[in-house]
Amino acid sequence: QVQLVESGGGLVQPGGSLRLSCAASASIFSIYTMAWFRQPLGKQREMIALIRANSRTDYADSVEGRFTIFRDNAKKTLYLQMNSLKPEDTAVYYCNADLNGSGLWNWGQGTQVTVSS
């Protein structure tokens, strides 16, 4: 079973930036469409960014223009660059391979992002 380890979260002020990382143990990472999800406290987990094997990307309207998803296949690592952060971006962030809008593999522990002054 593939293991996912997210990192890079923390406390940041509104307008600040963070870069999240996700290390995957998948043997052939490059073939998978990968995605970032987030789950605010008390709410459902939602997909916010997706990157295909050909590097084409899609974003949720809520993060379009502020977040950038990218990947390093040699390192089997997925990234999320988050700029212009807002309090409503506060959530636990997870990565996973995409399975029709949900996760293909078991979820990792996630990384907490808190945007607050």
C-alpha positions as a printed NumPy array, in Angstrom:
array([[  0.   ,   0.   ,   0.   ],
       [  1.242,   3.462,  -0.911],
       [  2.201,   5.732,   1.965],
       [  1.659,   9.478,   1.776],
       [  3.482,  11.947,   4.022],
       [  2.402,  15.581,   3.896],
       [  4.472,  18.387,   5.373],
       [  4.988,  22.132,   5.265],
       [  1.905,  23.377,   7.071],
       [  1.902,  25.919,   9.852],
       [  0.558,  29.21 ,  11.115],
       [  0.708,  32.111,   8.684],
       [ -0.776,  35.592,   8.569],
       [ -3.365,  36.546,   5.948],
       [ -1.624,  37.386,   2.703],
       [  1.273,  35.093,   3.483],
       [  2.604,  32.054,   1.663],
       [  3.349,  28.421,   2.379],
       [  4.612,  25.512,   0.317],
       [  3.28 ,  22.072,   1.111],
       [  5.017,  18.834,   0.148],
       [  3.741,  15.307,  -0.178],
       [  6.106,  12.365,  -0.429],
       [  4.593,   9.232,  -1.936],
       [  5.972,   5.709,  -1.819],
       [  4.273,   4.69 ,  -5.072],
       [  6.59 ,   2.668,  -7.273],
       [  5.501,   4.482, -10.455],
       [  4.49 ,   7.909,  -9.162],
       [  4.635,   9.598, -12.546],
       [  1.667,   7.803, -14.072],
       [ -0.85 ,   8.962, -11.505],
       [ -3.062,  12.004, -11.541],
       [ -2.324,  13.567,  -8.166],
       [ -4.373,  16.016,  -6.165],
       [ -4.434,  18.163,  -3.076],
       [ -7.474,  18.062,  -0.839],
       [ -8.346,  20.025,   2.255],
       [-10.735,  19.558,   5.148],
       [-11.719,  22.508,   7.311],
       [-12.734,  21.663,  10.856],
       [-16.225,  20.206,  10.899],
       [-16.554,  20.131,   7.113],
       [-16.083,  17.571,   4.37 ],
       [-12.831,  17.042,   2.572],
       [-12.715,  18.707,  -0.848],
       [-10.342,  18.573,  -3.792],
       [ -8.695,  21.909,  -4.512],
       [ -5.981,  21.184,  -7.09 ],
       [ -5.141,  18.405,  -9.494],
       [ -2.189,  17.628, -11.759],
       [ -2.236,  14.964, -14.41 ],
       [  0.601,  12.789, -15.637],
       [  1.068,  15.237, -18.532],
       [  1.298,  18.103, -15.986],
       [ -2.001,  19.698, -16.955],
       [ -3.625,  21.217, -13.902],
       [ -7.059,  22.111, -12.609],
       [ -8.034,  24.198,  -9.605],
       [-11.103,  24.833,  -7.518],
       [-12.473,  28.335,  -7.967],
       [-11.638,  29.117,  -4.348],
       [ -7.881,  28.765,  -4.946],
       [ -7.514,  29.563,  -8.659],
       [ -4.82 ,  32.171,  -9.198],
       [ -3.429,  31.851,  -5.667],
       [ -2.32 ,  28.219,  -5.432],
       [ -0.027,  26.274,  -7.763],
       [  0.256,  22.491,  -7.839],
       [  3.385,  20.894,  -9.262],
       [  5.254,  17.654,  -9.036],
       [  8.761,  16.214,  -9.101],
       [  8.423,  12.69 , -10.443],
       [ 12.062,  11.824,  -9.788],
       [ 11.532,  12.591,  -6.098],
       [  8.003,  11.136,  -6.07 ],
       [  6.88 ,  14.352,  -4.447],
       [  3.847,  16.546,  -4.965],
       [  3.86 ,  20.222,  -4.031],
       [  1.347,  22.98 ,  -3.41 ],
       [  2.543,  26.566,  -3.453],
       [ -0.003,  28.689,  -1.628],
       [  0.114,  32.467,  -1.945],
       [ -2.194,  35.249,  -0.778],
       [ -3.536,  33.007,   1.942],
       [ -6.878,  33.821,   3.503],
       [ -8.429,  32.768,   6.836],
       [-10.846,  30.564,   4.914],
       [ -7.879,  28.513,   3.682],
       [ -7.471,  27.188,   7.221],
       [ -7.782,  23.405,   7.043],
       [ -5.918,  20.128,   7.183],
       [ -4.367,  19.547,   3.769],
       [ -3.973,  16.097,   2.256],
       [ -2.596,  14.722,  -0.966],
       [ -3.628,  11.588,  -2.806],
       [ -3.895,  10.092,  -6.233],
       [ -7.185,  11.092,  -7.827],
       [ -9.967,   8.537,  -8.103],
       [-12.93 ,  10.348,  -9.616],
       [-12.623,  13.217,  -7.183],
       [-11.704,  11.145,  -4.171],
       [ -8.505,   9.474,  -3.01 ],
       [ -7.15 ,   6.289,  -4.505],
       [ -4.839,   5.344,  -1.636],
       [ -5.109,   5.365,   2.124],
       [ -4.956,   8.903,   3.46 ],
       [ -1.896,  10.24 ,   5.189],
       [ -1.933,  12.269,   8.379],
       [ -2.281,  15.562,   6.546],
       [ -0.685,  18.861,   7.438],
       [ -2.459,  21.666,   9.29 ],
       [ -2.564,  25.113,   7.715],
       [ -3.846,  27.933,   9.88 ],
       [ -4.247,  31.424,   8.459],
       [ -4.75 ,  33.948,  11.214],
       [ -3.486,  37.288,  12.408]])
